[in-house]
């Protein structure tokens, strides 16, 4: 039944040679890998206005020059990441750039920041999408968290079905969202040009504002930079593109940058001109659409597409996280399970881990987007800065043809991203301080994982000839009575070794005496050892007895094996009707390094 449900949700398994068919075209890659960056225009300008609103509505005109600054940063990032794509076509982006050029710790910092950022990507995107839904249907506002968790589960299942299928679904909402915002901008600018919009809705550019400060403007700028999150995703997922992968990835990046610049500048200027102010229960995009089209069909079309892309923007994280986790697991800094492809040829363990982690984050922050966005922005600007710095070192070391121009691009990018990072920490330290504790813990964990794999490799490596020989096995068979299962287990153990010991754990002396008499009557040629348990535990006395056997086995070079009889009910649910002594024994003994634990199943027929 579980297999049937899995096939219904995920689909049939794909052959390994079908992998090329799962690679993305530029059109599909733009939908999957750019949805995070493009969707951020729905909340990035709003974050700027939220900060400016703390002074007064007169300060809203500052959103225009702030947006110009964000566009300059976007240009620097696009040009920089285009160079990274061609320099590191194997993917991994900031992680590989930093590790190769700056050293191990910066590489792990970049990789850890991005992994955390992709978890935040899912949480922020789904939270923002849920806000868009509840803005249109405000009776649903109390159910924000439940809706967000449900949507993450749906997106996780969608991604487990494979890249191609998820791209087929995602392409439509992404392009419909772009179309919807373009319609808002075109109609809005037309109304402005024809005088249908009152000119007194907004303050004039340059209007003096009491209480405005450089600190507040920098805080608004850093908040608006959340619109640039997701720009790096394409450089991490180059292997997901069809060949020639680097060229297709670079072109997709440029297309994404152009669309993002148009939407960001258009939404920002239109929000300023219409005098839109942030509200707790209604988004800025919702207010703009309402003013431009009224609360008709077009309004709900725009809200629906905005909600869809904000939710499905989480797919950028689902596309880039597994690929980055694979790169780090290949380098032994993450568990090997992240290198395994699932039934649909995606890195399904990474997808499932990301889904679970983002749900935990939603529950921890109660689905509050504004509380998540500062962490989200810091998480992405750390690898932004490290990747730019790493590319600077690369050009200085290698000095290829035209390296000076490339160096200048990355230098400008590094200066701007580092400045934004400082601004984020200074202006929002009370909201982002936790990352200073969390990231060192993540890096420490990476190193512990790496050390474990190195230690395991050293212990498994064969060096020279192996001379130690074991003379025989000592087989211990735990028994609970004299049954068909015990008889079969004893006979099987005798076929493997001449040294078989049956062990019975009694809870009282009457049971102990009764078992010894029955065993003597059976007379099967195997010695019975009875152990008394004053605390009704089977595992503890057995473990102590094995310690004695282990010591003797090391002296005489015997291998100790515990053969656990296990009967298997015909129906799986019937397992709950029986005690799990065999399971408890196995769980305890598996940690004994000099004991082999084996199971002999006996299948019941009815």
PEBELDA-V200598 format. One record per residue. N is the residue number from 0. RES is the residue in three letters. PHI is phi as a letter, one per 40 degrees, with the letter a starting at -180 (999 if undefined). OMEGA is omega in degrees with one decimal (none if undefined). D_LAST is the distance of its C-alpha to the last C-alpha in whole Angstrom. Layout:
BEGIN
n-><N | N>
res-><RES | RES>
phi-><PHI | PHI>
omega-><OMEGA | OMEGA>
d_last-><D_LAST | D_LAST>
END
This chain:
BEGIN
n-><0 | 1 | 2 | 3 | 4 | 5 | 6 | 7 | 8 | 9 | 10 | 11 | 12 | 13 | 14 | 15 | 16 | 17 | 18 | 19 | 20 | 21 | 22 | 23 | 24 | 25 | 26 | 27 | 28 | 29 | 30 | 31 | 32 | 33 | 34 | 35 | 36 | 37 | 38 | 39 | 40 | 41 | 42 | 43 | 44 | 45 | 46 | 47 | 48 | 49 | 50 | 51 | 52 | 53 | 54 | 55 | 56 | 57 | 58 | 59 | 60 | 61 | 62 | 63 | 64 | 65 | 66 | 67 | 68 | 69 | 70 | 71 | 72 | 73 | 74 | 75 | 76 | 77 | 78 | 79 | 80 | 81 | 82 | 83 | 84 | 85 | 86 | 87 | 88 | 89 | 90 | 91 | 92 | 93 | 94 | 95 | 96 | 97 | 98 | 99 | 100 | 101 | 102 | 103 | 104 | 105 | 106 | 107 | 108 | 109 | 110 | 111 | 112 | 113 | 114 | 115 | 116 | 117 | 118 | 119 | 120 | 121 | 122 | 123 | 124 | 125 | 126 | 127 | 128 | 129 | 130 | 131 | 132 | 133 | 134 | 135 | 136 | 137 | 138 | 139 | 140 | 141 | 142 | 143 | 144 | 145 | 146 | 147 | 148 | 149 | 150 | 151 | 152 | 153 | 154 | 155 | 156 | 157 | 158 | 159 | 160 | 161 | 162 | 163 | 164 | 165 | 166 | 167 | 168 | 169 | 170 | 171 | 172 | 173 | 174 | 175 | 176 | 177 | 178 | 179 | 180 | 181 | 182 | 183 | 184 | 185 | 186 | 187 | 188 | 189 | 190 | 191 | 192 | 193 | 194 | 195 | 196 | 197 | 198 | 199 | 200 | 201 | 202 | 203 | 204 | 205 | 206 | 207 | 208 | 209 | 210 | 211 | 212 | 213 | 214 | 215 | 216 | 217 | 218 | 219 | 220 | 221 | 222 | 223 | 224 | 225 | 226 | 227 | 228 | 229 | 230 | 231 | 232 | 233 | 234 | 235 | 236 | 237 | 238 | 239 | 240 | 241 | 242 | 243 | 244 | 245 | 246 | 247 | 248 | 249 | 250 | 251 | 252 | 253 | 254 | 255 | 256 | 257 | 258 | 259 | 260 | 261 | 262 | 263 | 264 | 265 | 266 | 267 | 268 | 269 | 270 | 271 | 272 | 273 | 274 | 275 | 276 | 277 | 278 | 279 | 280 | 281 | 282 | 283 | 284 | 285 | 286 | 287 | 288 | 289 | 290 | 291 | 292 | 293 | 294 | 295 | 296 | 297 | 298 | 299 | 300 | 301 | 302 | 303 | 304 | 305 | 306 | 307 | 308 | 309 | 310 | 311 | 312 | 313 | 314 | 315 | 316 | 317 | 318 | 319 | 320 | 321 | 322 | 323 | 324 | 325 | 326 | 327 | 328 | 329 | 330 | 331 | 332 | 333 | 334 | 335 | 336 | 337 | 338 | 339 | 340 | 341 | 342 | 343 | 344 | 345 | 346 | 347 | 348 | 349 | 350 | 351 | 352 | 353 | 354 | 355 | 356 | 357 | 358 | 359 | 360 | 361 | 362 | 363 | 364 | 365 | 366 | 367 | 368 | 369 | 370 | 371 | 372 | 373 | 374 | 375 | 376 | 377 | 378 | 379 | 380 | 381 | 382 | 383 | 384 | 385 | 386 | 387 | 388 | 389 | 390 | 391 | 392 | 393 | 394 | 395 | 396 | 397 | 398 | 399 | 400 | 401 | 402 | 403 | 404 | 405 | 406 | 407 | 408 | 409 | 410 | 411 | 412 | 413 | 414 | 415 | 416 | 417 | 418 | 419 | 420 | 421 | 422 | 423 | 424 | 425 | 426 | 427 | 428 | 429 | 430 | 431 | 432 | 433 | 434 | 435 | 436 | 437 | 438 | 439 | 440 | 441 | 442 | 443 | 444 | 445 | 446 | 447 | 448 | 449 | 450 | 451 | 452 | 453 | 454 | 455 | 456 | 457 | 458 | 459 | 460 | 461 | 462 | 463 | 464 | 465 | 466 | 467 | 468 | 469 | 470 | 471 | 472 | 473 | 474 | 475 | 476 | 477 | 478 | 479 | 480 | 481 | 482 | 483 | 484 | 485 | 486 | 487 | 488 | 489 | 490 | 491 | 492 | 493 | 494 | 495 | 496 | 497 | 498 | 499 | 500 | 501 | 502 | 503 | 504 | 505 | 506 | 507 | 508 | 509 | 510 | 511 | 512 | 513 | 514 | 515 | 516 | 517 | 518 | 519 | 520 | 521 | 522 | 523 | 524 | 525 | 526 | 527 | 528 | 529 | 530 | 531 | 532 | 533 | 534 | 535 | 536 | 537 | 538 | 539 | 540 | 541 | 542 | 543 | 544 | 545 | 546 | 547 | 548 | 549 | 550 | 551 | 552 | 553 | 554 | 555 | 556 | 557 | 558 | 559 | 560 | 561 | 562 | 563 | 564 | 565 | 566 | 567 | 568 | 569 | 570 | 571 | 572 | 573 | 574 | 575 | 576 | 577 | 578 | 579 | 580 | 581 | 582 | 583 | 584 | 585 | 586 | 587 | 588 | 589 | 590 | 591 | 592 | 593 | 594 | 595 | 596 | 597 | 598 | 599 | 600 | 601 | 602 | 603 | 604 | 605>
res-><UNK | UNK | UNK | UNK | UNK | UNK | UNK | UNK | UNK | UNK | UNK | UNK | UNK | UNK | UNK | UNK | UNK | UNK | UNK | UNK | UNK | UNK | UNK | UNK | UNK | UNK | UNK | UNK | UNK | UNK | UNK | UNK | UNK | UNK | UNK | UNK | UNK | UNK | UNK | UNK | UNK | UNK | UNK | UNK | UNK | UNK | UNK | UNK | UNK | UNK | UNK | UNK | UNK | UNK | UNK | UNK | UNK | UNK | UNK | UNK | UNK | UNK | UNK | UNK | UNK | UNK | UNK | UNK | UNK | UNK | UNK | UNK | UNK | UNK | UNK | UNK | UNK | UNK | UNK | UNK | UNK | UNK | UNK | UNK | UNK | UNK | UNK | UNK | UNK | UNK | UNK | UNK | UNK | UNK | UNK | UNK | UNK | UNK | UNK | UNK | UNK | UNK | UNK | UNK | UNK | UNK | UNK | UNK | UNK | UNK | UNK | UNK | UNK | UNK | UNK | UNK | UNK | UNK | UNK | UNK | UNK | UNK | UNK | UNK | UNK | UNK | UNK | UNK | UNK | UNK | UNK | UNK | UNK | UNK | UNK | UNK | UNK | UNK | UNK | UNK | UNK | UNK | UNK | UNK | UNK | UNK | UNK | UNK | UNK | UNK | UNK | UNK | UNK | UNK | UNK | UNK | UNK | UNK | UNK | UNK | UNK | UNK | UNK | UNK | UNK | UNK | UNK | UNK | UNK | UNK | UNK | UNK | UNK | UNK | UNK | UNK | UNK | UNK | UNK | UNK | UNK | UNK | UNK | UNK | UNK | UNK | UNK | UNK | UNK | UNK | UNK | UNK | UNK | UNK | UNK | UNK | UNK | UNK | UNK | UNK | UNK | UNK | UNK | UNK | UNK | UNK | UNK | UNK | UNK | UNK | UNK | UNK | UNK | UNK | UNK | UNK | UNK | UNK | UNK | UNK | UNK | UNK | UNK | UNK | UNK | UNK | UNK | UNK | UNK | UNK | UNK | UNK | UNK | UNK | UNK | UNK | UNK | UNK | UNK | UNK | UNK | UNK | UNK | UNK | UNK | UNK | UNK | UNK | UNK | UNK | UNK | UNK | UNK | UNK | UNK | UNK | UNK | UNK | UNK | UNK | UNK | UNK | UNK | UNK | UNK | UNK | UNK | UNK | UNK | UNK | UNK | UNK | UNK | UNK | UNK | UNK | UNK | UNK | UNK | UNK | UNK | UNK | UNK | UNK | UNK | UNK | UNK | UNK | UNK | UNK | UNK | UNK | UNK | UNK | UNK | UNK | UNK | UNK | UNK | UNK | UNK | UNK | UNK | UNK | UNK | UNK | UNK | UNK | UNK | UNK | UNK | UNK | UNK | UNK | UNK | UNK | UNK | UNK | UNK | UNK | UNK | UNK | UNK | UNK | UNK | UNK | UNK | UNK | UNK | UNK | UNK | UNK | UNK | UNK | UNK | UNK | UNK | UNK | UNK | UNK | UNK | UNK | UNK | UNK | UNK | UNK | UNK | UNK | UNK | UNK | UNK | UNK | UNK | UNK | UNK | UNK | UNK | UNK | UNK | UNK | UNK | UNK | UNK | UNK | UNK | UNK | UNK | UNK | UNK | UNK | UNK | UNK | UNK | UNK | UNK | UNK | UNK | UNK | UNK | UNK | UNK | UNK | UNK | UNK | UNK | UNK | UNK | UNK | UNK | UNK | UNK | UNK | UNK | UNK | UNK | UNK | UNK | UNK | UNK | UNK | UNK | UNK | UNK | UNK | UNK | UNK | UNK | UNK | UNK | UNK | UNK | UNK | UNK | UNK | UNK | UNK | UNK | UNK | UNK | UNK | UNK | UNK | UNK | UNK | UNK | UNK | UNK | UNK | UNK | UNK | UNK | UNK | UNK | UNK | UNK | UNK | UNK | UNK | UNK | UNK | UNK | UNK | UNK | UNK | UNK | UNK | UNK | UNK | UNK | UNK | UNK | UNK | UNK | UNK | UNK | UNK | UNK | UNK | UNK | UNK | UNK | UNK | UNK | UNK | UNK | UNK | UNK | UNK | UNK | UNK | UNK | UNK | UNK | UNK | UNK | UNK | UNK | UNK | UNK | UNK | UNK | UNK | UNK | UNK | UNK | UNK | UNK | UNK | UNK | UNK | UNK | UNK | UNK | UNK | UNK | UNK | UNK | UNK | UNK | UNK | UNK | UNK | UNK | UNK | UNK | UNK | UNK | UNK | UNK | UNK | UNK | UNK | UNK | UNK | UNK | UNK | UNK | UNK | UNK | UNK | UNK | UNK | UNK | UNK | UNK | UNK | UNK | UNK | UNK | UNK | UNK | UNK | UNK | UNK | UNK | UNK | UNK | UNK | UNK | UNK | UNK | UNK | UNK | UNK | UNK | UNK | UNK | UNK | UNK | UNK | UNK | UNK | UNK | UNK | UNK | UNK | UNK | UNK | UNK | UNK | UNK | UNK | UNK | UNK | UNK | UNK | UNK | UNK | UNK | UNK | UNK | UNK | UNK | UNK | UNK | UNK | UNK | UNK | UNK | UNK | UNK | UNK | UNK | UNK | UNK | UNK | UNK | UNK | UNK | UNK | UNK | UNK | UNK | UNK | UNK | UNK | UNK | UNK | UNK | UNK | UNK | UNK | UNK | UNK | UNK | UNK>
phi-><999 | c | c | c | c | c | c | c | c | b | h | c | c | b | c | c | c | c | c | c | c | c | c | b | c | c | c | c | c | c | c | c | c | b | c | c | c | c | c | c | c | c | b | c | d | c | c | c | c | c | c | c | c | c | c | a | c | c | c | c | c | c | c | c | c | c | c | c | c | c | c | c | c | d | c | c | c | c | c | c | c | c | c | c | d | c | c | b | c | c | g | g | f | d | c | c | d | c | c | c | b | b | h | c | c | c | c | c | c | c | c | c | c | c | c | c | c | c | c | c | d | c | c | c | c | c | c | c | c | c | d | c | c | c | c | c | b | c | c | c | d | c | b | d | c | c | c | c | c | d | c | c | c | c | c | c | c | d | c | c | c | h | c | c | c | c | c | c | c | c | d | c | c | c | c | c | c | d | c | c | c | c | c | c | c | c | c | c | c | c | c | c | c | c | g | c | b | d | c | c | c | b | c | c | c | g | c | c | b | c | g | c | a | c | d | c | c | c | c | c | c | c | c | c | c | c | c | c | c | g | c | c | d | c | c | c | b | d | c | c | c | c | c | c | d | c | c | c | c | c | c | c | c | c | c | c | c | c | c | c | c | c | c | c | c | c | c | c | c | c | c | c | c | c | g | c | b | c | b | c | b | a | c | c | c | c | c | c | c | c | c | c | b | g | c | b | c | c | c | c | c | c | c | c | c | c | c | c | c | c | c | c | c | d | c | d | c | c | c | c | d | c | c | c | c | c | c | c | c | c | c | g | c | b | d | c | c | c | c | c | c | c | d | b | g | c | c | c | c | c | c | c | d | c | c | c | c | c | c | d | c | d | c | c | c | f | g | c | c | c | c | c | c | d | c | d | c | c | d | c | c | c | c | d | c | c | c | c | c | c | c | c | c | c | c | c | c | c | f | c | c | g | c | c | c | c | c | c | c | c | c | c | c | c | c | c | c | c | c | c | c | c | c | c | c | c | c | b | d | c | c | b | d | c | c | c | c | c | c | d | c | c | c | c | c | d | c | c | c | c | c | c | c | c | c | c | c | c | c | c | c | c | b | g | c | b | b | c | b | c | c | a | b | b | b | b | b | c | b | b | i | b | b | c | c | c | d | c | c | c | c | c | c | c | c | c | a | c | b | b | b | c | b | b | b | b | c | a | c | c | c | c | c | c | c | c | c | c | c | c | c | c | f | c | g | b | c | b | b | b | b | b | b | c | b | g | b | c | c | c | c | c | c | c | c | c | c | c | c | c | d | c | c | c | c | b | f | b | c | c | b | b | c | c | c | a | c | b | c | c | b | c | c | c | d | c | c | b | c | b | c | d | c | c | c | c | c | c | c | c | c | c | c | b | b | c | b | b | b | b | c | b | c | c | c | a>
omega-><179.0 | 178.7 | 179.6 | 178.6 | 179.6 | -179.9 | 179.1 | -176.9 | -170.6 | -179.2 | -178.2 | 176.8 | 177.9 | 176.3 | 179.5 | -178.7 | 175.7 | -175.9 | -177.6 | 178.4 | 178.4 | 178.9 | -171.2 | 168.2 | -179.6 | -177.2 | -179.5 | 179.4 | 178.3 | -180.0 | -175.0 | -170.1 | -179.6 | -175.2 | 178.4 | -178.8 | -177.7 | -177.9 | -175.7 | 175.8 | 179.7 | 179.1 | 179.2 | 177.9 | 179.6 | 178.8 | 176.6 | -177.8 | 179.3 | 179.2 | -178.4 | -178.8 | 178.2 | 175.9 | 175.3 | 178.6 | 178.8 | -177.3 | -175.2 | -179.1 | 178.4 | -180.0 | -179.3 | 176.9 | 177.2 | 178.6 | 176.6 | 177.3 | 179.0 | 178.9 | 176.4 | 177.8 | 178.2 | 179.1 | 179.4 | -179.0 | -179.4 | 179.8 | -179.3 | -177.9 | 173.3 | 177.7 | 178.6 | 180.0 | -178.6 | -179.0 | -178.2 | -176.3 | 179.3 | -179.4 | -178.5 | 172.9 | -174.3 | 179.6 | -178.6 | 179.4 | -177.0 | -177.7 | -176.7 | -171.7 | -177.0 | -179.9 | -174.2 | -176.0 | 174.6 | 178.2 | 178.5 | 176.5 | 178.6 | -179.5 | 178.9 | 178.8 | -179.1 | 178.8 | 177.0 | -178.8 | 180.0 | 173.3 | 177.1 | 177.7 | -179.5 | -177.8 | -178.5 | -177.7 | -178.3 | 177.0 | 179.4 | 177.2 | 177.4 | 176.3 | 179.7 | 178.9 | -177.3 | 172.9 | 179.5 | -179.4 | -168.4 | 174.5 | 179.7 | -174.0 | 179.1 | -175.2 | -178.2 | -174.2 | -179.2 | 179.1 | -178.5 | 179.9 | 178.5 | -178.6 | 178.2 | 178.8 | 179.3 | -179.0 | 177.6 | 178.4 | 179.2 | -179.5 | 176.3 | 178.0 | 175.7 | -177.3 | -174.9 | -178.3 | 179.0 | 178.3 | 179.1 | 180.0 | -172.9 | -174.5 | -175.4 | 179.1 | -178.5 | -177.2 | 174.3 | 177.2 | 177.9 | 178.5 | -178.1 | -179.6 | 176.4 | 178.1 | 177.3 | -178.2 | -177.1 | -178.7 | 178.9 | 179.5 | 177.1 | 179.3 | 177.4 | -177.2 | -177.1 | 175.5 | -179.8 | 179.4 | -179.9 | -177.4 | -176.0 | -179.9 | -173.5 | 174.6 | 178.4 | 176.1 | 178.9 | 179.0 | 178.2 | -178.0 | 178.4 | 176.5 | 178.7 | -179.5 | 177.3 | 179.7 | -178.7 | 178.2 | 177.4 | 177.4 | 177.6 | 178.8 | -179.4 | 177.2 | 179.3 | 180.0 | 174.0 | 176.8 | -177.1 | 178.5 | -178.1 | -180.0 | -174.6 | -171.3 | -177.9 | -178.8 | 178.2 | -171.3 | -179.5 | 179.8 | 179.1 | -179.2 | 172.1 | -179.3 | -7.0 | -171.2 | -178.2 | -178.6 | 179.2 | 179.0 | -179.3 | 179.8 | 177.2 | 178.6 | 179.6 | 179.8 | 178.7 | -179.3 | -179.5 | -179.5 | -179.2 | -179.8 | -179.5 | -177.2 | -177.5 | -179.2 | -179.1 | -179.3 | -178.7 | -177.4 | -178.8 | 177.7 | 177.7 | -174.3 | -178.5 | 178.4 | -178.8 | 177.5 | -178.6 | 176.5 | -177.8 | -173.9 | 179.2 | -176.9 | 178.4 | -180.0 | 178.5 | 179.2 | 179.0 | -179.2 | 179.9 | 179.7 | -176.2 | -173.4 | -172.0 | -176.7 | 178.4 | -177.0 | -177.7 | 178.4 | -178.2 | 174.6 | 179.9 | 179.0 | -179.7 | -179.3 | 177.6 | 179.0 | -178.5 | -177.1 | 177.7 | 177.0 | -175.2 | 172.9 | 175.1 | -178.4 | 173.5 | 176.4 | -179.6 | 177.8 | -173.5 | -178.4 | -179.0 | -179.3 | 178.0 | 177.3 | 176.3 | -179.2 | -178.8 | 177.1 | 176.8 | 177.5 | 175.9 | 178.8 | 175.6 | -178.2 | -177.2 | -178.0 | 180.0 | 177.8 | -173.6 | 175.5 | -179.8 | -177.7 | -176.4 | 174.6 | 171.7 | 176.8 | -168.6 | 178.7 | 176.8 | 179.8 | -179.1 | 178.6 | -179.5 | 179.2 | -179.1 | -178.5 | -178.7 | 175.6 | 177.4 | -179.6 | 177.5 | -179.0 | -178.4 | -177.7 | 177.5 | 176.3 | -177.3 | -176.2 | -175.7 | 179.2 | -178.5 | -172.3 | 178.4 | 176.6 | 179.1 | -177.5 | 178.8 | -178.9 | -178.8 | -178.1 | 172.7 | 176.9 | 173.7 | -176.8 | -178.3 | -178.9 | 178.1 | 179.3 | 178.2 | 178.6 | 176.5 | 178.6 | -179.4 | -179.1 | 179.6 | 179.6 | -171.0 | -179.6 | 176.8 | 179.7 | -179.4 | -174.8 | -177.7 | 178.5 | 178.8 | 179.0 | -179.4 | 178.9 | -179.2 | 178.5 | 177.6 | 178.6 | -178.5 | -179.0 | -177.4 | -177.2 | 177.6 | 177.6 | 179.1 | 179.2 | 177.1 | 179.7 | 179.2 | -179.0 | -177.6 | -173.7 | -175.6 | -175.5 | -177.9 | -179.3 | -173.2 | -175.7 | -176.6 | -177.6 | 177.8 | 176.0 | -173.5 | -176.6 | 174.8 | 177.3 | 179.1 | 179.6 | 177.5 | 178.8 | 176.9 | -177.2 | 177.4 | 177.3 | 179.7 | -179.5 | 178.5 | -178.4 | 177.2 | 179.2 | 178.8 | 179.4 | 179.4 | -178.9 | -179.0 | -176.3 | 178.4 | 179.7 | -180.0 | -177.5 | 179.1 | -172.2 | -174.3 | 178.6 | 176.8 | -175.7 | -174.3 | 175.0 | 164.9 | -175.2 | 178.3 | 179.7 | 174.3 | -179.2 | 179.2 | -178.4 | 177.6 | -177.5 | 177.2 | -179.6 | 179.9 | -180.0 | -180.0 | -179.3 | 179.4 | 179.8 | 179.1 | 179.5 | 179.2 | 177.9 | -179.1 | -173.2 | 175.3 | -179.3 | -179.6 | 178.6 | 173.7 | -177.7 | 178.0 | 178.6 | -178.8 | 179.0 | 175.4 | -173.3 | 178.3 | 178.0 | -179.5 | -179.0 | -179.3 | -179.7 | -179.5 | 178.5 | 179.9 | -178.8 | 180.0 | 177.6 | -179.2 | 173.5 | -179.0 | 178.0 | 179.8 | -179.6 | 176.1 | 173.4 | 177.8 | -179.4 | -179.9 | 179.8 | -179.4 | -175.6 | 173.9 | 178.5 | 176.4 | -171.4 | -174.7 | 179.3 | 179.3 | -180.0 | 178.9 | 177.5 | -179.4 | 177.1 | 177.5 | 179.7 | -179.9 | -179.3 | 178.8 | -178.3 | 179.0 | 178.6 | -174.2 | 178.0 | 172.6 | 173.9 | 179.7 | 176.1 | 173.3 | -179.9 | -174.5 | 175.1 | -177.2 | 175.3 | -173.7 | 177.7 | -179.4 | 178.9 | -177.4 | -177.2 | -178.8 | 177.4 | -177.0 | -179.5 | -176.3 | 175.7 | -173.6 | -178.6 | 179.6 | 179.4 | 179.9 | 178.4 | -179.2 | -178.4 | -179.3 | -171.5 | -179.8 | -178.9 | 176.6 | -169.3 | -177.2 | -178.6 | 174.2 | 179.4 | -179.9 | -179.7 | 173.8 | -177.3 | 174.7 | -173.1 | 176.6 | -175.1 | 179.2 | none>
d_last-><21 | 23 | 24 | 25 | 27 | 28 | 30 | 31 | 33 | 34 | 34 | 33 | 34 | 37 | 38 | 41 | 43 | 43 | 45 | 48 | 47 | 46 | 50 | 52 | 55 | 58 | 57 | 54 | 54 | 57 | 55 | 52 | 54 | 57 | 55 | 56 | 59 | 60 | 58 | 60 | 63 | 62 | 62 | 64 | 67 | 66 | 66 | 69 | 71 | 69 | 71 | 74 | 73 | 74 | 77 | 78 | 78 | 81 | 79 | 77 | 79 | 78 | 75 | 77 | 78 | 75 | 73 | 76 | 75 | 71 | 72 | 74 | 71 | 69 | 71 | 71 | 68 | 67 | 70 | 68 | 65 | 66 | 67 | 64 | 62 | 64 | 65 | 61 | 59 | 56 | 55 | 55 | 58 | 60 | 57 | 58 | 62 | 62 | 60 | 62 | 66 | 66 | 63 | 60 | 60 | 61 | 59 | 56 | 58 | 58 | 54 | 53 | 56 | 54 | 51 | 51 | 54 | 51 | 49 | 52 | 52 | 49 | 49 | 53 | 53 | 50 | 52 | 55 | 53 | 52 | 55 | 56 | 54 | 55 | 58 | 58 | 56 | 57 | 55 | 52 | 54 | 52 | 48 | 50 | 47 | 44 | 45 | 46 | 43 | 41 | 44 | 43 | 39 | 40 | 42 | 40 | 38 | 40 | 41 | 38 | 38 | 41 | 45 | 46 | 44 | 45 | 49 | 49 | 48 | 50 | 53 | 54 | 54 | 56 | 59 | 59 | 59 | 62 | 64 | 63 | 65 | 68 | 68 | 69 | 71 | 73 | 74 | 74 | 77 | 78 | 79 | 81 | 83 | 84 | 84 | 82 | 80 | 83 | 84 | 84 | 80 | 80 | 83 | 85 | 85 | 86 | 87 | 87 | 84 | 85 | 82 | 81 | 81 | 80 | 77 | 75 | 76 | 74 | 71 | 71 | 72 | 69 | 67 | 67 | 66 | 63 | 63 | 63 | 60 | 58 | 61 | 59 | 56 | 57 | 58 | 55 | 53 | 55 | 52 | 51 | 54 | 55 | 57 | 60 | 58 | 61 | 63 | 61 | 60 | 63 | 64 | 61 | 63 | 66 | 65 | 63 | 66 | 68 | 66 | 66 | 69 | 70 | 68 | 68 | 72 | 72 | 70 | 72 | 75 | 74 | 72 | 76 | 78 | 76 | 76 | 72 | 71 | 68 | 66 | 63 | 61 | 62 | 63 | 66 | 65 | 64 | 67 | 69 | 67 | 68 | 72 | 72 | 70 | 69 | 66 | 65 | 63 | 64 | 64 | 60 | 60 | 61 | 59 | 56 | 57 | 57 | 54 | 52 | 54 | 54 | 50 | 50 | 52 | 49 | 48 | 51 | 49 | 46 | 48 | 50 | 48 | 45 | 48 | 50 | 47 | 46 | 50 | 50 | 46 | 48 | 50 | 48 | 49 | 46 | 42 | 41 | 38 | 41 | 42 | 39 | 39 | 36 | 34 | 38 | 40 | 41 | 41 | 38 | 38 | 41 | 41 | 38 | 40 | 43 | 41 | 40 | 43 | 45 | 43 | 43 | 47 | 47 | 46 | 48 | 51 | 50 | 51 | 55 | 56 | 59 | 58 | 56 | 59 | 61 | 58 | 57 | 61 | 61 | 58 | 59 | 63 | 62 | 61 | 64 | 66 | 65 | 64 | 68 | 69 | 67 | 68 | 72 | 71 | 70 | 73 | 75 | 74 | 73 | 76 | 75 | 78 | 78 | 77 | 79 | 78 | 75 | 75 | 77 | 74 | 72 | 75 | 75 | 71 | 71 | 74 | 73 | 69 | 70 | 72 | 70 | 67 | 70 | 71 | 67 | 67 | 71 | 70 | 66 | 66 | 65 | 62 | 61 | 62 | 58 | 58 | 60 | 57 | 54 | 56 | 56 | 53 | 52 | 54 | 53 | 49 | 50 | 52 | 49 | 47 | 49 | 50 | 46 | 46 | 49 | 48 | 45 | 47 | 49 | 46 | 44 | 48 | 48 | 52 | 53 | 51 | 48 | 49 | 47 | 44 | 42 | 42 | 38 | 35 | 34 | 30 | 29 | 25 | 25 | 22 | 21 | 21 | 20 | 17 | 15 | 15 | 19 | 20 | 18 | 20 | 23 | 24 | 23 | 26 | 28 | 28 | 30 | 32 | 34 | 34 | 31 | 31 | 28 | 28 | 27 | 28 | 29 | 30 | 33 | 34 | 32 | 29 | 31 | 33 | 29 | 28 | 31 | 31 | 27 | 28 | 31 | 29 | 27 | 30 | 28 | 31 | 30 | 32 | 31 | 32 | 32 | 33 | 34 | 33 | 36 | 34 | 31 | 30 | 28 | 29 | 33 | 33 | 31 | 34 | 37 | 36 | 35 | 39 | 40 | 38 | 39 | 43 | 43 | 41 | 44 | 46 | 45 | 43 | 40 | 37 | 34 | 31 | 28 | 24 | 22 | 18 | 16 | 12 | 10 | 8 | 6 | 9 | 12 | 13 | 11 | 13 | 16 | 14 | 15 | 18 | 19 | 21 | 21 | 22 | 25 | 26 | 26 | 28 | 30 | 31 | 31 | 35 | 36 | 38 | 38 | 34 | 31 | 28 | 25 | 21 | 19 | 15 | 12 | 9 | 6 | 4 | 0>
END
